[in-house]
C-alpha cells in the first residue's frame, strides 16, 4: 500500500463503527447507508461475545470494501485491542492498514481524532528517514538537492526525487503557469503525492527548521558521488 496524506480512518466499536476520509489531520465523517454502522446489540449489553464480535467486524469489513474498491487508500485502524485484533483476523484488506490508534474513538470529535491519527501517518512516512540529516548535508555538498518550491517542482516532475523534506505548515497557492498543477489549493500537497507515488520518502519537520532551504527541499536520487560522501559522513558519525 502506497503512503499518502489522503487516507481512511476506520473507527471500531462494540456499538457504533465509523469511517472517515482523511487528508492530513482533517477528517470527513462518511454518513450514508453504509456508515455509521450500528451493531444489533442492546445498548445495555456491555460487550459482544466472540462470535457476535466476529460477525460485526465482518460486516464492517464488507461495508469498508464498498469504499476501498472505489478509492483504494491506506487506512488507520482505531479501536480497542480486542476489536482491532478481531477485525485484522477477518478483513480482506490486511495490507491496507498503515497504522493503528488504540482506544474506542467512536465519540471522539473530528479535530481530536485528526490530531491522533495524523502523527501516526507522519511517523510511518518518516520511518525510512533516520539518516536524513547526513543525507541532507551530503546532498548539499554534492549539489544533489532541489531547494525551494520552484526547484522542487522541476525535480519532482522529472521523477528524480528520493526524499522530500517539508515544513509542517508550508503551503503554496498554485500559479496559472505551474505545469505540475491541475486543480488544487496547495502545490506542496501535489508534490508530496508525486514523491510518494514514485517510491520516495516524505518527512515533515517543524516550521522554521528548513529556513536555510526556503522551507522545502528534495534530496535527489543517489549518484556515485553523493553515495561516497554519505558513506564518509556516516563513518565520521560512528
C-alpha positions as CSV (number, residue, x, y, z in Angstrom):
1,X,0.0,0.0,0.0
2,X,1.5,3.3,-1.1
3,X,1.5,6.0,1.6
4,X,-0.4,9.2,1.1
5,X,-1.6,12.3,3.0
6,X,-5.0,11.2,1.9
7,X,-6.2,8.1,3.7
8,X,-9.1,6.4,5.6
9,X,-9.7,6.2,9.3
10,X,-11.8,3.2,10.4
11,X,-13.1,3.6,14.0
12,X,-14.2,0.3,15.5
13,X,-16.6,0.0,18.4
14,X,-18.9,-2.6,20.0
15,X,-21.9,-0.4,19.1
16,X,-21.1,2.3,16.6
17,X,-18.5,1.9,13.8
18,X,-17.4,4.9,11.7
19,X,-15.4,5.5,8.6
20,X,-13.7,8.8,7.9
21,X,-11.9,10.2,4.8
22,X,-8.8,12.0,6.0
23,X,-6.5,14.5,4.4
24,X,-3.6,15.2,6.8
25,X,-5.3,16.0,10.1
26,X,-8.7,16.9,8.6
27,X,-11.3,14.2,8.8
28,X,-14.7,14.0,7.0
29,X,-17.3,11.7,8.6
30,X,-18.8,9.4,6.0
31,X,-22.5,9.3,6.6
32,X,-24.8,7.2,4.3
33,X,-26.4,3.8,4.1
34,X,-23.0,2.1,4.8
35,X,-21.7,4.1,7.7
36,X,-22.0,4.7,10.6
37,X,-22.7,1.1,11.2
38,X,-24.6,0.3,14.3
39,X,-24.4,-3.1,15.9
40,X,-27.6,-5.1,16.7
41,X,-26.6,-5.3,20.4
42,X,-28.7,-3.7,23.0
43,X,-27.1,-0.5,24.5
44,X,-27.4,-2.3,27.8
45,X,-25.2,-5.1,26.7
46,X,-21.7,-4.1,27.7
47,X,-19.8,-6.1,25.1
48,X,-20.4,-8.7,22.4
49,X,-19.2,-12.2,22.8
50,X,-16.5,-13.6,20.5
51,X,-19.0,-14.8,17.8
52,X,-21.0,-11.6,17.9
53,X,-17.9,-9.5,17.6
54,X,-16.5,-11.6,14.7
55,X,-19.8,-11.2,12.8
56,X,-19.9,-7.5,13.5
57,X,-16.3,-7.0,12.2
58,X,-17.0,-9.0,9.1
59,X,-19.9,-6.6,8.4
60,X,-17.7,-3.6,9.0
61,X,-15.2,-5.0,6.5
62,X,-17.9,-5.6,3.9
63,X,-19.0,-2.0,4.3
64,X,-15.5,-0.7,4.1
65,X,-14.9,-2.7,0.9
66,X,-17.6,-0.6,-0.8
67,X,-15.4,2.5,-0.4
68,X,-12.0,0.9,-0.8
69,X,-12.8,-0.7,-4.1
70,X,-13.8,2.7,-5.5
71,X,-10.9,4.6,-4.0
72,X,-8.1,2.4,-2.7
73,X,-6.3,4.3,0.1
74,X,-4.4,3.3,3.1
75,X,-6.3,3.1,6.4
76,X,-5.6,3.9,10.0
77,X,-7.4,1.5,12.3
78,X,-8.8,2.8,15.6
79,X,-10.4,0.8,18.3
80,X,-9.7,-1.3,21.4
81,X,-7.1,-4.0,21.1
82,X,-9.8,-6.7,21.1
83,X,-11.7,-5.1,18.3
84,X,-8.6,-4.4,16.2
85,X,-7.4,-8.0,16.6
86,X,-10.8,-9.4,15.5
87,X,-11.0,-7.0,12.6
88,X,-7.5,-7.9,11.5
89,X,-8.3,-11.6,11.6
90,X,-11.4,-11.3,9.3
91,X,-10.6,-8.4,6.9
92,X,-10.0,-9.0,3.3
93,X,-7.6,-6.0,3.3
94,X,-4.9,-6.5,5.9
95,X,-2.3,-4.8,3.8
96,X,-4.3,-1.6,3.7
97,X,-3.8,-0.9,7.4
98,X,-0.9,1.6,7.7
99,X,-1.2,2.5,11.3
100,X,-3.3,1.9,14.5
101,X,-4.7,4.1,17.3
102,X,-5.7,2.1,20.4
103,X,-8.9,3.0,22.2
104,X,-12.6,3.4,21.5
105,X,-12.9,6.6,19.5
106,X,-16.5,6.3,18.3
107,X,-17.4,9.5,20.1
108,X,-14.1,11.4,19.7
109,X,-14.5,14.7,17.9
110,X,-13.1,15.1,14.4
111,X,-10.4,17.6,15.4
112,X,-9.3,15.4,18.3
113,X,-9.2,12.3,16.2
114,X,-7.3,14.0,13.4
115,X,-4.7,15.1,16.0
116,X,-4.4,11.5,17.0
117,X,-4.1,9.7,13.6
118,X,-2.1,12.3,11.6
119,X,1.0,11.9,13.7
120,X,0.8,8.1,13.2
121,X,0.7,8.6,9.4
122,X,3.6,11.1,9.5
123,X,5.6,8.7,11.6
124,X,5.1,5.9,9.0
125,X,6.1,8.2,6.2
126,X,9.3,9.2,8.1
127,X,10.3,5.7,9.1
128,X,12.9,5.5,6.4
129,X,14.4,8.9,7.1
130,X,16.6,8.2,10.2
131,X,19.7,9.2,8.3
132,X,18.2,12.3,6.8
133,X,20.5,14.9,8.4
134,X,23.6,13.2,7.0
135,X,21.9,12.8,3.6
136,X,20.9,16.4,3.6
137,X,24.4,17.6,4.4
138,X,25.9,15.3,1.7
139,X,23.4,16.2,-0.9
140,X,24.0,19.9,-0.3
141,X,27.8,19.5,-0.7
142,X,27.3,17.4,-3.8
143,X,24.7,19.9,-5.2
144,X,22.4,16.9,-5.4
145,X,19.3,18.7,-4.0
146,X,16.5,20.8,-5.1
147,X,15.9,23.8,-2.8
148,X,12.8,26.0,-2.8
149,X,9.4,25.4,-4.3
150,X,10.4,26.1,-7.9
151,X,13.4,23.8,-7.9
152,X,11.4,21.1,-6.1
153,X,8.6,21.3,-8.6
154,X,11.0,20.9,-11.5
155,X,12.8,18.0,-9.9
156,X,9.8,16.0,-8.8
157,X,8.1,16.4,-12.2
158,X,11.1,14.7,-13.8
159,X,10.9,11.8,-11.3
160,X,14.4,12.2,-9.8
161,X,13.3,12.9,-6.2
162,X,14.2,10.5,-3.4
163,X,13.4,12.2,-0.1
164,X,11.3,15.3,0.4
165,X,11.7,17.4,3.5
166,X,9.0,20.0,4.1
167,X,7.9,22.2,7.0
168,X,4.6,21.1,8.5
169,X,2.7,24.3,7.9
170,X,4.2,25.2,4.5
171,X,1.6,25.9,1.8
172,X,1.9,27.4,-1.7
173,X,-1.0,28.5,-3.8
174,X,-0.8,27.3,-7.4
175,X,0.1,29.7,-10.2
176,X,-1.6,29.6,-13.6
177,X,1.7,28.8,-15.3
178,X,2.6,25.9,-13.0
179,X,2.7,22.8,-15.2
180,X,2.5,20.4,-12.2
181,X,-0.8,21.5,-11.0
182,X,-4.2,20.7,-12.4
183,X,-6.7,21.7,-9.8
184,X,-5.6,22.1,-6.1
185,X,-5.3,24.5,-3.3
186,X,-1.7,23.7,-2.3
187,X,1.2,22.9,-4.6
188,X,3.0,21.3,-1.6
189,X,0.3,18.6,-1.3
190,X,0.7,17.7,-5.0
191,X,4.4,17.5,-4.6
192,X,4.0,15.2,-1.6
193,X,1.7,12.9,-3.6
194,X,4.1,12.7,-6.5
195,X,7.1,11.9,-4.4
196,X,5.2,9.1,-2.6
197,X,3.8,7.7,-5.9
198,X,7.3,7.4,-7.3
199,X,8.5,5.5,-4.3
200,X,10.2,8.4,-2.5
201,X,10.0,9.3,1.2
202,X,8.3,12.4,2.8
203,X,9.5,13.8,6.1
204,X,7.6,16.6,7.8
205,X,9.7,18.9,10.0
206,X,8.9,21.7,12.4
207,X,8.2,25.1,10.9
208,X,11.3,27.2,10.8
209,X,13.7,24.2,10.7
210,X,14.3,24.5,6.9
211,X,14.7,28.2,6.8
212,X,18.0,27.8,5.0
213,X,16.3,25.7,2.4
214,X,13.3,28.0,1.7
215,X,11.0,25.7,3.8
216,X,11.2,22.7,1.3
217,X,14.0,20.6,-0.1
218,X,14.1,17.5,-2.3
219,X,17.1,15.2,-2.0
220,X,17.7,13.7,-5.4
221,X,18.3,10.0,-6.0
222,X,21.8,8.9,-5.1
223,X,24.6,9.3,-7.5
224,X,28.0,7.6,-7.2
225,X,29.5,11.0,-6.0
226,X,26.7,11.5,-3.4
227,X,26.9,7.9,-2.2
228,X,30.6,8.2,-1.5
229,X,30.1,11.4,0.5
230,X,27.2,9.9,2.5
231,X,29.4,6.9,3.4
232,X,32.2,9.3,4.5
233,X,29.8,11.2,6.8
234,X,28.4,8.0,8.2
235,X,32.0,6.9,9.0
236,X,32.6,10.2,10.8
237,X,29.4,9.8,12.8
238,X,30.4,6.4,14.2
